[in-house]
Amino acid sequence: MKEFDALFFDFFSKKNNPDILLTKIEFYNYTVQIATFSDRLAHLYPEQKEVAAQNKENWLSESYEDYLESKASQKK
């Protein structure tokens, strides 16, 4: 889980830093990797399968365009 924590915090640090703009590829690399961890979680903790599936769906539905809009509002 250390890998997940590092990836998750790195993504949010960059996402929330007004001086950093992730490229589309970087953004989706993060979201897909985080979604993949949800799959691993479902295998490790079968009782959390539904929660993990919902988390995976949420991460895969993240939009780069929404991210860009949020970055524009950070600059204001």
PDB file as gemmi writes it, atoms N, CA and C in Angstrom:
CRYST1    1.000    1.000    1.000  90.00  90.00  90.00 P 1                      
ATOM      1  N   MET A   1       0.818  -1.208   0.000  1.00  0.00           N  
ATOM      2  CA  MET A   1       0.000   0.000   0.000  1.00  0.00           C  
ATOM      3  C   MET A   1       0.857   1.265   0.000  1.00  0.00           C  
ATOM      4  N   LYS A   2       2.151   1.114   0.285  1.00  0.00           N  
ATOM      5  CA  LYS A   2       3.024   2.280   0.248  1.00  0.00           C  
ATOM      6  C   LYS A   2       3.047   2.892  -1.146  1.00  0.00           C  
ATOM      7  N   GLU A   3       3.053   2.009  -2.164  1.00  0.00           N  
ATOM      8  CA  GLU A   3       3.048   2.495  -3.550  1.00  0.00           C  
ATOM      9  C   GLU A   3       1.797   3.317  -3.818  1.00  0.00           C  
ATOM     10  N   PHE A   4       0.663   2.803  -3.368  1.00  0.00           N  
ATOM     11  CA  PHE A   4      -0.592   3.519  -3.581  1.00  0.00           C  
ATOM     12  C   PHE A   4      -0.566   4.875  -2.884  1.00  0.00           C  
ATOM     13  N   ASP A   5      -0.147   4.889  -1.621  1.00  0.00           N  
ATOM     14  CA  ASP A   5      -0.094   6.144  -0.871  1.00  0.00           C  
ATOM     15  C   ASP A   5       0.788   7.166  -1.565  1.00  0.00           C  
ATOM     16  N   ALA A   6       1.956   6.724  -2.015  1.00  0.00           N  
ATOM     17  CA  ALA A   6       2.888   7.635  -2.690  1.00  0.00           C  
ATOM     18  C   ALA A   6       2.280   8.162  -3.986  1.00  0.00           C  
ATOM     19  N   LEU A   7       1.684   7.275  -4.763  1.00  0.00           N  
ATOM     20  CA  LEU A   7       1.061   7.670  -6.028  1.00  0.00           C  
ATOM     21  C   LEU A   7      -0.097   8.634  -5.788  1.00  0.00           C  
ATOM     22  N   PHE A   8      -0.941   8.298  -4.838  1.00  0.00           N  
ATOM     23  CA  PHE A   8      -2.118   9.105  -4.521  1.00  0.00           C  
ATOM     24  C   PHE A   8      -1.712  10.512  -4.063  1.00  0.00           C  
ATOM     25  N   PHE A   9      -0.773  10.584  -3.137  1.00  0.00           N  
ATOM     26  CA  PHE A   9      -0.362  11.890  -2.618  1.00  0.00           C  
ATOM     27  C   PHE A   9       0.414  12.697  -3.652  1.00  0.00           C  
ATOM     28  N   ASP A  10       1.188  12.016  -4.484  1.00  0.00           N  
ATOM     29  CA  ASP A  10       1.899  12.708  -5.556  1.00  0.00           C  
ATOM     30  C   ASP A  10       0.899  13.323  -6.540  1.00  0.00           C  
ATOM     31  N   PHE A  11      -0.114  12.543  -6.903  1.00  0.00           N  
ATOM     32  CA  PHE A  11      -1.142  13.039  -7.817  1.00  0.00           C  
ATOM     33  C   PHE A  11      -1.858  14.259  -7.232  1.00  0.00           C  
ATOM     34  N   PHE A  12      -2.304  14.160  -5.999  1.00  0.00           N  
ATOM     35  CA  PHE A  12      -3.042  15.274  -5.408  1.00  0.00           C  
ATOM     36  C   PHE A  12      -2.154  16.491  -5.151  1.00  0.00           C  
ATOM     37  N   SER A  13      -0.898  16.258  -4.838  1.00  0.00           N  
ATOM     38  CA  SER A  13       0.021  17.393  -4.665  1.00  0.00           C  
ATOM     39  C   SER A  13       0.160  18.161  -5.971  1.00  0.00           C  
ATOM     40  N   LYS A  14       0.347  17.423  -7.056  1.00  0.00           N  
ATOM     41  CA  LYS A  14       0.497  18.067  -8.363  1.00  0.00           C  
ATOM     42  C   LYS A  14      -0.825  18.660  -8.841  1.00  0.00           C  
ATOM     43  N   LYS A  15      -1.905  17.932  -8.613  1.00  0.00           N  
ATOM     44  CA  LYS A  15      -3.223  18.394  -9.061  1.00  0.00           C  
ATOM     45  C   LYS A  15      -3.614  19.700  -8.366  1.00  0.00           C  
ATOM     46  N   ASN A  16      -3.265  19.829  -7.112  1.00  0.00           N  
ATOM     47  CA  ASN A  16      -3.673  20.997  -6.332  1.00  0.00           C  
ATOM     48  C   ASN A  16      -2.644  22.119  -6.315  1.00  0.00           C  
ATOM     49  N   ASN A  17      -1.497  21.899  -6.914  1.00  0.00           N  
ATOM     50  CA  ASN A  17      -0.459  22.929  -6.972  1.00  0.00           C  
ATOM     51  C   ASN A  17      -0.747  23.845  -8.164  1.00  0.00           C  
ATOM     52  N   PRO A  18      -1.025  25.130  -7.914  1.00  0.00           N  
ATOM     53  CA  PRO A  18      -1.366  26.040  -9.017  1.00  0.00           C  
ATOM     54  C   PRO A  18      -0.209  26.283  -9.987  1.00  0.00           C  
ATOM     55  N   ASP A  19       1.007  25.918  -9.594  1.00  0.00           N  
ATOM     56  CA  ASP A  19       2.171  26.131 -10.461  1.00  0.00           C  
ATOM     57  C   ASP A  19       2.483  24.933 -11.349  1.00  0.00           C  
ATOM     58  N   ILE A  20       1.763  23.848 -11.164  1.00  0.00           N  
ATOM     59  CA  ILE A  20       2.002  22.631 -11.951  1.00  0.00           C  
ATOM     60  C   ILE A  20       0.766  22.317 -12.786  1.00  0.00           C  
ATOM     61  N   LEU A  21       0.999  22.078 -14.080  1.00  0.00           N  
ATOM     62  CA  LEU A  21      -0.074  21.653 -14.976  1.00  0.00           C  
ATOM     63  C   LEU A  21       0.308  20.304 -15.561  1.00  0.00           C  
ATOM     64  N   LEU A  22      -0.436  19.282 -15.183  1.00  0.00           N  
ATOM     65  CA  LEU A  22      -0.184  17.950 -15.717  1.00  0.00           C  
ATOM     66  C   LEU A  22      -0.597  17.897 -17.186  1.00  0.00           C  
ATOM     67  N   THR A  23       0.159  17.145 -17.965  1.00  0.00           N  
ATOM     68  CA  THR A  23      -0.262  16.912 -19.341  1.00  0.00           C  
ATOM     69  C   THR A  23      -1.421  15.916 -19.314  1.00  0.00           C  
ATOM     70  N   LYS A  24      -2.094  15.797 -20.420  1.00  0.00           N  
ATOM     71  CA  LYS A  24      -3.215  14.853 -20.499  1.00  0.00           C  
ATOM     72  C   LYS A  24      -2.732  13.429 -20.217  1.00  0.00           C  
ATOM     73  N   ILE A  25      -1.576  13.087 -20.758  1.00  0.00           N  
ATOM     74  CA  ILE A  25      -1.030  11.742 -20.547  1.00  0.00           C  
ATOM     75  C   ILE A  25      -0.676  11.532 -19.079  1.00  0.00           C  
ATOM     76  N   GLU A  26      -0.035  12.509 -18.457  1.00  0.00           N  
ATOM     77  CA  GLU A  26       0.307  12.392 -17.028  1.00  0.00           C  
ATOM     78  C   GLU A  26      -0.955  12.238 -16.188  1.00  0.00           C  
ATOM     79  N   PHE A  27      -1.954  13.061 -16.467  1.00  0.00           N  
ATOM     80  CA  PHE A  27      -3.208  13.020 -15.713  1.00  0.00           C  
ATOM     81  C   PHE A  27      -3.835  11.627 -15.789  1.00  0.00           C  
ATOM     82  N   TYR A  28      -3.971  11.104 -17.011  1.00  0.00           N  
ATOM     83  CA  TYR A  28      -4.607   9.794 -17.152  1.00  0.00           C  
ATOM     84  C   TYR A  28      -3.725   8.653 -16.658  1.00  0.00           C  
ATOM     85  N   ASN A  29      -2.411   8.806 -16.725  1.00  0.00           N  
ATOM     86  CA  ASN A  29      -1.529   7.786 -16.127  1.00  0.00           C  
ATOM     87  C   ASN A  29      -1.803   7.663 -14.633  1.00  0.00           C  
ATOM     88  N   TYR A  30      -1.929   8.794 -13.968  1.00  0.00           N  
ATOM     89  CA  TYR A  30      -2.235   8.763 -12.530  1.00  0.00           C  
ATOM     90  C   TYR A  30      -3.598   8.121 -12.274  1.00  0.00           C  
ATOM     91  N   THR A  31      -4.635   8.585 -12.966  1.00  0.00           N  
ATOM     92  CA  THR A  31      -5.978   8.087 -12.658  1.00  0.00           C  
ATOM     93  C   THR A  31      -6.120   6.601 -12.963  1.00  0.00           C  
ATOM     94  N   VAL A  32      -5.510   6.134 -14.048  1.00  0.00           N  
ATOM     95  CA  VAL A  32      -5.597   4.709 -14.381  1.00  0.00           C  
ATOM     96  C   VAL A  32      -4.815   3.871 -13.372  1.00  0.00           C  
ATOM     97  N   GLN A  33      -3.640   4.346 -12.971  1.00  0.00           N  
ATOM     98  CA  GLN A  33      -2.869   3.602 -11.964  1.00  0.00           C  
ATOM     99  C   GLN A  33      -3.608   3.527 -10.634  1.00  0.00           C  
ATOM    100  N   ILE A  34      -4.232   4.620 -10.234  1.00  0.00           N  
ATOM    101  CA  ILE A  34      -4.989   4.612  -8.983  1.00  0.00           C  
ATOM    102  C   ILE A  34      -6.192   3.676  -9.101  1.00  0.00           C  
ATOM    103  N   ALA A  35      -6.851   3.688 -10.252  1.00  0.00           N  
ATOM    104  CA  ALA A  35      -7.977   2.771 -10.474  1.00  0.00           C  
ATOM    105  C   ALA A  35      -7.511   1.314 -10.403  1.00  0.00           C  
ATOM    106  N   THR A  36      -6.325   1.043 -10.909  1.00  0.00           N  
ATOM    107  CA  THR A  36      -5.775  -0.310 -10.873  1.00  0.00           C  
ATOM    108  C   THR A  36      -5.561  -0.774  -9.436  1.00  0.00           C  
ATOM    109  N   PHE A  37      -5.161   0.132  -8.569  1.00  0.00           N  
ATOM    110  CA  PHE A  37      -5.017  -0.221  -7.162  1.00  0.00           C  
ATOM    111  C   PHE A  37      -6.365  -0.632  -6.563  1.00  0.00           C  
ATOM    112  N   SER A  38      -7.454  -0.055  -7.044  1.00  0.00           N  
ATOM    113  CA  SER A  38      -8.779  -0.454  -6.560  1.00  0.00           C  
ATOM    114  C   SER A  38      -9.052  -1.918  -6.890  1.00  0.00           C  
ATOM    115  N   ASP A  39      -8.613  -2.350  -8.080  1.00  0.00           N  
ATOM    116  CA  ASP A  39      -8.750  -3.763  -8.447  1.00  0.00           C  
ATOM    117  C   ASP A  39      -7.956  -4.651  -7.492  1.00  0.00           C  
ATOM    118  N   ARG A  40      -6.742  -4.231  -7.193  1.00  0.00           N  
ATOM    119  CA  ARG A  40      -5.907  -5.005  -6.263  1.00  0.00           C  
ATOM    120  C   ARG A  40      -6.571  -5.084  -4.896  1.00  0.00           C  
ATOM    121  N   LEU A  41      -7.138  -3.980  -4.465  1.00  0.00           N  
ATOM    122  CA  LEU A  41      -7.813  -3.930  -3.177  1.00  0.00           C  
ATOM    123  C   LEU A  41      -8.978  -4.923  -3.132  1.00  0.00           C  
ATOM    124  N   ALA A  42      -9.711  -5.014  -4.223  1.00  0.00           N  
ATOM    125  CA  ALA A  42     -10.841  -5.953  -4.290  1.00  0.00           C  
ATOM    126  C   ALA A  42     -10.371  -7.392  -4.149  1.00  0.00           C  
ATOM    127  N   HIS A  43      -9.197  -7.695  -4.699  1.00  0.00           N  
ATOM    128  CA  HIS A  43      -8.664  -9.056  -4.582  1.00  0.00           C  
ATOM    129  C   HIS A  43      -8.142  -9.337  -3.170  1.00  0.00           C  
ATOM    130  N   LEU A  44      -7.559  -8.326  -2.556  1.00  0.00           N  
ATOM    131  CA  LEU A  44      -7.036  -8.510  -1.201  1.00  0.00           C  
ATOM    132  C   LEU A  44      -8.139  -8.555  -0.149  1.00  0.00           C  
ATOM    133  N   TYR A  45      -9.178  -7.770  -0.378  1.00  0.00           N  
ATOM    134  CA  TYR A  45     -10.284  -7.661   0.586  1.00  0.00           C  
ATOM    135  C   TYR A  45     -11.617  -7.893  -0.137  1.00  0.00           C  
ATOM    136  N   PRO A  46     -11.963  -9.143  -0.364  1.00  0.00           N  
ATOM    137  CA  PRO A  46     -13.181  -9.446  -1.124  1.00  0.00           C  
ATOM    138  C   PRO A  46     -14.448  -8.809  -0.551  1.00  0.00           C  
ATOM    139  N   GLU A  47     -14.485  -8.580   0.762  1.00  0.00           N  
ATOM    140  CA  GLU A  47     -15.669  -7.959   1.360  1.00  0.00           C  
ATOM    141  C   GLU A  47     -15.796  -6.490   0.945  1.00  0.00           C  
ATOM    142  N   GLN A  48     -14.725  -5.922   0.401  1.00  0.00           N  
ATOM    143  CA  GLN A  48     -14.748  -4.531  -0.061  1.00  0.00           C  
ATOM    144  C   GLN A  48     -14.884  -4.435  -1.589  1.00  0.00           C  
ATOM    145  N   LYS A  49     -15.294  -5.529  -2.199  1.00  0.00           N  
ATOM    146  CA  LYS A  49     -15.351  -5.604  -3.661  1.00  0.00           C  
ATOM    147  C   LYS A  49     -16.219  -4.506  -4.281  1.00  0.00           C  
ATOM    148  N   GLU A  50     -17.385  -4.252  -3.715  1.00  0.00           N  
ATOM    149  CA  GLU A  50     -18.290  -3.236  -4.274  1.00  0.00           C  
ATOM    150  C   GLU A  50     -17.714  -1.835  -4.131  1.00  0.00           C  
ATOM    151  N   VAL A  51     -17.130  -1.554  -2.983  1.00  0.00           N  
ATOM    152  CA  VAL A  51     -16.513  -0.240  -2.752  1.00  0.00           C  
ATOM    153  C   VAL A  51     -15.350  -0.047  -3.722  1.00  0.00           C  
ATOM    154  N   ALA A  52     -14.530  -1.075  -3.876  1.00  0.00           N  
ATOM    155  CA  ALA A  52     -13.386  -0.999  -4.785  1.00  0.00           C  
ATOM    156  C   ALA A  52     -13.844  -0.791  -6.223  1.00  0.00           C  
ATOM    157  N   ALA A  53     -14.913  -1.475  -6.616  1.00  0.00           N  
ATOM    158  CA  ALA A  53     -15.432  -1.311  -7.980  1.00  0.00           C  
ATOM    159  C   ALA A  53     -15.939   0.109  -8.207  1.00  0.00           C  
ATOM    160  N   GLN A  54     -16.598   0.680  -7.214  1.00  0.00           N  
ATOM    161  CA  GLN A  54     -17.092   2.058  -7.323  1.00  0.00           C  
ATOM    162  C   GLN A  54     -15.922   3.043  -7.393  1.00  0.00           C  
ATOM    163  N   ASN A  55     -14.905   2.809  -6.559  1.00  0.00           N  
ATOM    164  CA  ASN A  55     -13.717   3.670  -6.596  1.00  0.00           C  
ATOM    165  C   ASN A  55     -13.033   3.598  -7.957  1.00  0.00           C  
ATOM    166  N   LYS A  56     -12.921   2.401  -8.493  1.00  0.00           N  
ATOM    167  CA  LYS A  56     -12.298   2.233  -9.814  1.00  0.00           C  
ATOM    168  C   LYS A  56     -13.089   3.006 -10.863  1.00  0.00           C  
ATOM    169  N   GLU A  57     -14.402   2.862 -10.830  1.00  0.00           N  
ATOM    170  CA  GLU A  57     -15.262   3.566 -11.790  1.00  0.00           C  
ATOM    171  C   GLU A  57     -15.096   5.084 -11.656  1.00  0.00           C  
ATOM    172  N   ASN A  58     -15.046   5.570 -10.426  1.00  0.00           N  
ATOM    173  CA  ASN A  58     -14.863   7.008 -10.200  1.00  0.00           C  
ATOM    174  C   ASN A  58     -13.538   7.504 -10.758  1.00  0.00           C  
ATOM    175  N   TRP A  59     -12.463   6.757 -10.523  1.00  0.00           N  
ATOM    176  CA  TRP A  59     -11.156   7.180 -11.019  1.00  0.00           C  
ATOM    177  C   TRP A  59     -11.090   7.142 -12.538  1.00  0.00           C  
ATOM    178  N   LEU A  60     -11.709   6.127 -13.133  1.00  0.00           N  
ATOM    179  CA  LEU A  60     -11.674   6.032 -14.592  1.00  0.00           C  
ATOM    180  C   LEU A  60     -12.563   7.076 -15.263  1.00  0.00           C  
ATOM    181  N   SER A  61     -13.481   7.654 -14.511  1.00  0.00           N  
ATOM    182  CA  SER A  61     -14.362   8.676 -15.087  1.00  0.00           C  
ATOM    183  C   SER A  61     -13.815  10.096 -14.886  1.00  0.00           C  
ATOM    184  N   GLU A  62     -12.650  10.225 -14.228  1.00  0.00           N  
ATOM    185  CA  GLU A  62     -12.028  11.545 -14.060  1.00  0.00           C  
ATOM    186  C   GLU A  62     -11.788  12.158 -15.444  1.00  0.00           C  
ATOM    187  N   SER A  63     -12.063  13.432 -15.556  1.00  0.00           N  
ATOM    188  CA  SER A  63     -11.974  14.120 -16.842  1.00  0.00           C  
ATOM    189  C   SER A  63     -10.825  15.128 -16.848  1.00  0.00           C  
ATOM    190  N   TYR A  64     -10.004  15.057 -17.880  1.00  0.00           N  
ATOM    191  CA  TYR A  64      -8.907  16.008 -18.015  1.00  0.00           C  
ATOM    192  C   TYR A  64      -9.446  17.419 -18.228  1.00  0.00           C  
ATOM    193  N   GLU A  65     -10.552  17.528 -18.934  1.00  0.00           N  
ATOM    194  CA  GLU A  65     -11.151  18.840 -19.177  1.00  0.00           C  
ATOM    195  C   GLU A  65     -11.621  19.469 -17.860  1.00  0.00           C  
ATOM    196  N   ASP A  66     -12.204  18.662 -16.981  1.00  0.00           N  
ATOM    197  CA  ASP A  66     -12.600  19.167 -15.655  1.00  0.00           C  
ATOM    198  C   ASP A  66     -11.371  19.604 -14.858  1.00  0.00           C  
ATOM    199  N   TYR A  67     -10.312  18.825 -14.987  1.00  0.00           N  
ATOM    200  CA  TYR A  67      -9.059  19.174 -14.313  1.00  0.00           C  
ATOM    201  C   TYR A  67      -8.550  20.538 -14.806  1.00  0.00           C  
ATOM    202  N   LEU A  68      -8.576  20.744 -16.110  1.00  0.00           N  
ATOM    203  CA  LEU A  68      -8.113  22.018 -16.666  1.00  0.00           C  
ATOM    204  C   LEU A  68      -8.973  23.188 -16.170  1.00  0.00           C  
ATOM    205  N   GLU A  69     -10.271  22.963 -16.085  1.00  0.00           N  
ATOM    206  CA  GLU A  69     -11.163  23.998 -15.571  1.00  0.00           C  
ATOM    207  C   GLU A  69     -10.831  24.318 -14.109  1.00  0.00           C  
ATOM    208  N   SER A  70     -10.558  23.301 -13.324  1.00  0.00           N  
ATOM    209  CA  SER A  70     -10.232  23.536 -11.918  1.00  0.00           C  
ATOM    210  C   SER A  70      -8.890  24.268 -11.801  1.00  0.00           C  
ATOM    211  N   LYS A  71      -7.955  23.973 -12.693  1.00  0.00           N  
ATOM    212  CA  LYS A  71      -6.675  24.679 -12.673  1.00  0.00           C  
ATOM    213  C   LYS A  71      -6.862  26.148 -13.033  1.00  0.00           C  
ATOM    214  N   ALA A  72      -7.738  26.422 -13.980  1.00  0.00           N  
ATOM    215  CA  ALA A  72      -8.013  27.813 -14.373  1.00  0.00           C  
ATOM    216  C   ALA A  72      -8.602  28.584 -13.198  1.00  0.00           C  
ATOM    217  N   SER A  73      -9.464  27.947 -12.437  1.00  0.00           N  
ATOM    218  CA  SER A  73     -10.066  28.636 -11.291  1.00  0.00           C  
ATOM    219  C   SER A  73      -9.066  28.810 -10.149  1.00  0.00           C  
ATOM    220  N   GLN A  74      -8.048  27.957 -10.074  1.00  0.00           N  
ATOM    221  CA  GLN A  74      -6.998  28.103  -9.050  1.00  0.00           C  
ATOM    222  C   GLN A  74      -6.175  29.361  -9.307  1.00  0.00           C  
ATOM    223  N   LYS A  75      -6.010  29.698 -10.565  1.00  0.00           N  
ATOM    224  CA  LYS A  75      -5.176  30.851 -10.932  1.00  0.00           C  
ATOM    225  C   LYS A  75      -5.851  32.172 -10.601  1.00  0.00           C  
ATOM    226  N   LYS A  76      -7.177  32.161 -10.460  1.00  0.00           N  
ATOM    227  CA  LYS A  76      -7.922  33.402 -10.230  1.00  0.00           C  
ATOM    228  C   LYS A  76      -7.774  33.892  -8.816  1.00  0.00           C  
TER     229      LYS A  76                                                      
END                                                                             
